[in-house]
Amino acid sequence: MQKTLIFGHRKPDTDSVMAAIGLSYLKNKLGENTEARVLGTINKESQYALDFFGLKAPKYLNDVKLQLKDVIYHKGFFLKDTASIYEGYQAMLREELTGLPIIRENGSLSGLITLKDLSHILIYENGEELHTSYDNILHVLNGEAVYRCDDEIAGNILMATYRSTTFMSQVELKHDDILIVGDRHSVIEYAVNAGVKLIILTGDSFIKEEHIQLAKKNHVNIIRTPFFAYHIARLISLTNYVKTMVRVHEPITFMETDFVSDIIDVNHKLKHTNYPVVDKNNKCLGLLKITDLSEKTPKKVILVDHNEKVQSVEGLEEAEIVEILDHHNLGSITTNYPINFRNMSVGSTSTIVYNLYVERRMEIPREIAGALLSGILSDTLILKSPTATYRDREAVANLSMIADVSYEKYGMDLLKSGTSLEGMSYEDVLFNDYKLFTVNDVKFSVGQFFTMNFDDIQKDLEAYVDVLDREAEANHYVLVALYVTDIIRNGSYVIFNRRGSGIMDLVYQKSVQEGDFIEGCVSRKKHVVPLIMEVLEN
């Protein structure tokens, strides 16, 4: 069963992290295969909650772009370099492919052969030399082992077409000769006495016992085949090791982790049909036929706590969104097929996940209850935010009992854990809980940071403004604002990029200065983003 990845927005806050964990646990209990992930660094507050309830932090997810591993390529399609050319040809015919990766004994890629290479060898190259194995000859010629003294056969091919007396008088046999002959006993005796490398008997020809004994004495291999001379002449060169026909020893290869978009770019330049697939140790995994790229299985994802493309993972357009759980306004994400989309007017996505447990009458373990409780308390500021609803309060009451904590005390400890500036850069503060928004093709971003002491930020106010300026200029945002929320005073201090001052004046209909306190402003979703959007829409 394909795994479905569940994750929140790019700058994960406690609600998005805990909602992903709680939803993944529920889905897996219901028989699905899911995994919670995060798109950024876990902040201090979220880590505190994870540690408190003994939960592991979800793994980081860089992107969901299509990779070669999502493509149905020809896995396991390769051939050892000691197999025969004939086997290679048959393998390509069987799979209806025009290329075949050749591997060494240890599985590493040796090269690539194609039907074009094979036709060139048969038409243009010398077919009198043989370098193969005794077994390859047996297999290709449907032969019988009369006598074997060598596993490997290398030499020059001769065919006894003259009269016996003419052949013995005019052809000097050598130790590396491979003789194709019928039931011409005098020629066979001449060959075994000369100590040739191999005698191939055509048409199931009879060989005298005395000649077999001479062959054993003189180290001469013998194979008998039902094929006649003409048939053997056509097949004998195909018994060669397939490695003897490799012309491309360092072909362009791809790895399963390579992005499909990058593979397409490479192919636009090279226009090859076949590419070997290898791992990081050059071990061959199979063959990619370029048309295989049309047979792909996109990664399945579930989005929580966001439904804006700019807030989501890179490569989202290449993934299959199967579900969205959110408590924000509808954003820009579209899907090709109908999906389950639950958008509720509650203070936290974790509240939505809690309700899914209730609807399905699923038991909630203490650690999952603690995770969902943490998400709700964080997003609703311990139920003090105007976004908090009766559903959030009901969830908190039940979850705190299961988690066996006082939600007021635990909630305050949770929020305090994320307010320390120790070890944090100005960028860390801005991006701690940071979201990007788009309205009328205009982009703006809002960061939110909770603190009990604004003085620590006030003393470096100009440095923070410089960071906001750089972020706005680098990304062409009309506004980058940082709201430093003090839940004790029930309001937020606002800092913004210098060019965004005009927008802030319009938002609050007065002259707003850096570091001004906005009383009652604690919710980005209700007190900040709608006001900015209204200004930018008009």
ZIDAWO-V346162 format. One record per residue. N is the residue number from 1. RES is the residue in one small letter. PHI is phi in whole degrees, 0 to 359 (999 if undefined). BURIAL is + if it has 16 or more other ideal C-beta (glycine too) atoms within 10 Angstrom, else -. Layout:
n/res/phi/burial
N/RES/PHI/BURIAL
N/RES/PHI/BURIAL
//
This chain:
n/res/phi/burial
1/m/999/-
2/q/294/-
3/k/281/-
4/t/257/+
5/l/265/+
6/i/244/+
7/f/205/+
8/g/264/+
9/h/279/+
10/r/295/+
11/k/252/+
12/p/299/+
13/d/255/+
14/t/297/+
15/d/297/+
16/s/293/+
17/v/293/+
18/m/287/+
19/a/295/+
20/a/295/+
21/i/296/+
22/g/295/+
23/l/290/+
24/s/297/+
25/y/299/+
26/l/298/+
27/k/300/+
28/n/293/-
29/k/294/-
30/l/272/-
31/g/98/-
32/e/271/-
33/n/242/-
34/t/229/+
35/e/212/+
36/a/282/+
37/r/225/+
38/v/232/+
39/l/260/+
40/g/199/+
41/t/289/-
42/i/292/+
43/n/280/+
44/k/298/+
45/e/297/+
46/s/296/+
47/q/295/+
48/y/300/+
49/a/295/+
50/l/299/+
51/d/294/-
52/f/299/+
53/f/255/+
54/g/65/-
55/l/254/+
56/k/277/-
57/a/291/+
58/p/299/+
59/k/289/-
60/y/283/-
61/l/243/+
62/n/281/-
63/d/195/-
64/v/235/+
65/k/296/+
66/l/297/+
67/q/243/+
68/l/301/+
69/k/293/+
70/d/271/+
71/v/258/+
72/i/274/-
73/y/267/+
74/h/273/+
75/k/292/-
76/g/75/-
77/f/266/+
78/f/196/+
79/l/217/+
80/k/295/+
81/d/292/+
82/t/266/+
83/a/287/+
84/s/274/+
85/i/302/+
86/y/300/+
87/e/297/+
88/g/298/+
89/y/297/+
90/q/295/-
91/a/296/+
92/m/295/+
93/l/296/-
94/r/296/-
95/e/267/-
96/e/56/-
97/l/239/+
98/t/250/+
99/g/219/+
100/l/208/+
101/p/290/+
102/i/249/+
103/i/242/+
104/r/278/+
105/e/301/-
106/n/276/-
107/g/92/-
108/s/286/-
109/l/288/+
110/s/261/+
111/g/173/+
112/l/228/+
113/i/244/+
114/t/226/+
115/l/298/+
116/k/296/-
117/d/298/+
118/l/297/+
119/s/295/-
120/h/295/-
121/i/296/+
122/l/293/-
123/i/269/-
124/y/253/-
125/e/265/-
126/n/296/-
127/g/261/+
128/e/267/-
129/e/260/-
130/l/229/+
131/h/219/-
132/t/202/+
133/s/244/+
134/y/304/+
135/d/294/+
136/n/299/+
137/i/295/+
138/l/303/+
139/h/294/-
140/v/292/+
141/l/267/+
142/n/52/-
143/g/270/+
144/e/239/-
145/a/281/-
146/v/277/+
147/y/204/+
148/r/236/-
149/c/235/-
150/d/228/-
151/d/278/-
152/e/251/-
153/i/239/+
154/a/221/+
155/g/171/+
156/n/254/-
157/i/273/+
158/l/232/+
159/m/233/+
160/a/279/+
161/t/256/-
162/y/287/-
163/r/301/-
164/s/306/+
165/t/294/-
166/t/295/-
167/f/300/+
168/m/290/+
169/s/272/-
170/q/250/-
171/v/250/+
172/e/266/-
173/l/279/+
174/k/239/-
175/h/292/-
176/d/257/-
177/d/275/+
178/i/241/+
179/l/256/+
180/i/259/+
181/v/209/+
182/g/268/+
183/d/273/-
184/r/257/+
185/h/297/+
186/s/293/-
187/v/291/+
188/i/298/+
189/e/297/+
190/y/297/+
191/a/289/+
192/v/290/+
193/n/292/-
194/a/281/+
195/g/71/+
196/v/295/+
197/k/290/+
198/l/206/+
199/i/245/+
200/i/252/+
201/l/270/+
202/t/273/+
203/g/55/-
204/d/54/-
205/s/298/+
206/f/281/-
207/i/233/+
208/k/291/-
209/e/298/-
210/e/297/-
211/h/288/+
212/i/295/+
213/q/296/-
214/l/297/+
215/a/298/+
216/k/296/-
217/k/293/-
218/n/261/-
219/h/62/-
220/v/244/+
221/n/280/+
222/i/224/+
223/i/230/+
224/r/246/+
225/t/228/+
226/p/285/-
227/f/287/+
228/f/270/-
229/a/306/+
230/y/296/-
231/h/296/-
232/i/297/+
233/a/300/-
234/r/285/-
235/l/262/+
236/i/302/+
237/s/291/+
238/l/282/+
239/t/279/+
240/n/303/+
241/y/307/+
242/v/294/+
243/k/293/+
244/t/287/+
245/m/255/+
246/v/293/+
247/r/253/-
248/v/247/-
249/h/273/-
250/e/229/-
251/p/290/+
252/i/294/-
253/t/238/+
254/f/230/+
255/m/249/-
256/e/298/+
257/t/275/-
258/d/292/+
259/f/282/+
260/v/300/+
261/s/298/-
262/d/290/-
263/i/297/+
264/i/297/-
265/d/298/-
266/v/296/-
267/n/292/+
268/h/298/-
269/k/274/-
270/l/272/-
271/k/57/-
272/h/278/+
273/t/264/+
274/n/232/+
275/y/222/+
276/p/295/+
277/v/250/+
278/v/230/+
279/d/262/-
280/k/294/-
281/n/261/-
282/n/69/+
283/k/284/-
284/c/284/+
285/l/252/+
286/g/155/+
287/l/231/+
288/l/258/+
289/k/272/+
290/i/303/+
291/t/287/-
292/d/296/+
293/l/297/+
294/s/282/-
295/e/257/-
296/k/231/+
297/t/240/-
298/p/300/+
299/k/293/+
300/k/266/+
301/v/224/+
302/i/237/+
303/l/262/+
304/v/236/+
305/d/64/+
306/h/190/+
307/n/213/+
308/e/252/+
309/k/300/+
310/v/292/+
311/q/267/+
312/s/260/+
313/v/286/+
314/e/294/-
315/g/84/+
316/l/303/+
317/e/294/-
318/e/264/+
319/a/260/+
320/e/254/+
321/i/281/+
322/v/256/+
323/e/195/+
324/i/224/+
325/l/238/+
326/d/205/+
327/h/229/+
328/h/252/+
329/n/296/-
330/l/294/-
331/g/250/+
332/s/259/-
333/i/285/+
334/t/237/-
335/t/229/-
336/n/278/-
337/y/227/-
338/p/300/-
339/i/226/-
340/n/280/-
341/f/230/-
342/r/250/-
343/n/239/-
344/m/239/-
345/s/276/-
346/v/229/+
347/g/276/+
348/s/202/+
349/t/293/+
350/s/298/+
351/t/295/+
352/i/297/+
353/v/297/+
354/y/304/+
355/n/295/+
356/l/295/+
357/y/298/+
358/v/296/-
359/e/298/-
360/r/266/-
361/r/55/-
362/m/264/-
363/e/292/-
364/i/252/+
365/p/295/-
366/r/304/-
367/e/293/+
368/i/286/+
369/a/300/+
370/g/296/+
371/a/296/+
372/l/295/+
373/l/301/+
374/s/298/+
375/g/298/+
376/i/291/+
377/l/299/+
378/s/293/+
379/d/286/+
380/t/257/+
381/l/52/+
382/i/57/+
383/l/68/+
384/k/268/-
385/s/288/+
386/p/295/-
387/t/280/+
388/a/293/+
389/t/240/+
390/y/297/-
391/r/294/+
392/d/294/+
393/r/295/+
394/e/296/-
395/a/297/+
396/v/299/+
397/a/300/-
398/n/285/+
399/l/292/+
400/s/294/+
401/m/292/-
402/i/295/+
403/a/282/+
404/d/60/-
405/v/222/+
406/s/278/-
407/y/294/+
408/e/294/-
409/k/293/-
410/y/298/+
411/g/299/+
412/m/294/+
413/d/297/-
414/l/297/+
415/l/293/+
416/k/297/+
417/s/298/+
418/g/262/+
419/t/264/+
420/s/289/-
421/l/269/-
422/e/300/-
423/g/77/-
424/m/258/+
425/s/274/-
426/y/299/+
427/e/295/-
428/d/300/-
429/v/294/+
430/l/299/+
431/f/271/+
432/n/303/+
433/d/215/+
434/y/231/+
435/k/225/+
436/l/253/+
437/f/228/+
438/t/228/+
439/v/217/-
440/n/53/-
441/d/64/-
442/v/254/-
443/k/251/+
444/f/216/+
445/s/224/+
446/v/224/+
447/g/256/+
448/q/226/+
449/f/224/+
450/f/262/+
451/t/212/+
452/m/257/-
453/n/214/-
454/f/291/+
455/d/303/-
456/d/296/+
457/i/270/+
458/q/304/-
459/k/292/-
460/d/244/-
461/l/303/-
462/e/298/-
463/a/294/-
464/y/294/+
465/v/298/+
466/d/299/-
467/v/297/+
468/l/295/+
469/d/299/+
470/r/296/-
471/e/297/+
472/a/293/+
473/e/293/-
474/a/293/-
475/n/245/-
476/h/61/-
477/y/272/+
478/v/285/+
479/l/210/+
480/v/232/+
481/a/240/+
482/l/239/+
483/y/258/+
484/v/263/+
485/t/266/+
486/d/249/+
487/i/288/+
488/i/289/-
489/r/276/-
490/n/59/-
491/g/186/+
492/s/223/+
493/y/271/+
494/v/247/+
495/i/232/+
496/f/210/+
497/n/293/+
498/r/301/-
499/r/287/-
500/g/269/+
501/s/297/-
502/g/296/-
503/i/295/+
504/m/296/+
505/d/298/-
506/l/290/+
507/v/299/+
508/y/256/-
509/q/54/-
510/k/195/-
511/s/284/-
512/v/256/+
513/q/256/-
514/e/301/+
515/g/86/+
516/d/296/-
517/f/266/-
518/i/254/+
519/e/292/-
520/g/79/-
521/c/266/+
522/v/233/+
523/s/249/+
524/r/298/+
525/k/292/+
526/k/257/-
527/h/261/+
528/v/238/+
529/v/302/+
530/p/300/-
531/l/293/+
532/i/293/+
533/m/299/+
534/e/297/-
535/v/293/+
536/l/288/+
537/e/282/-
538/n/257/-
//
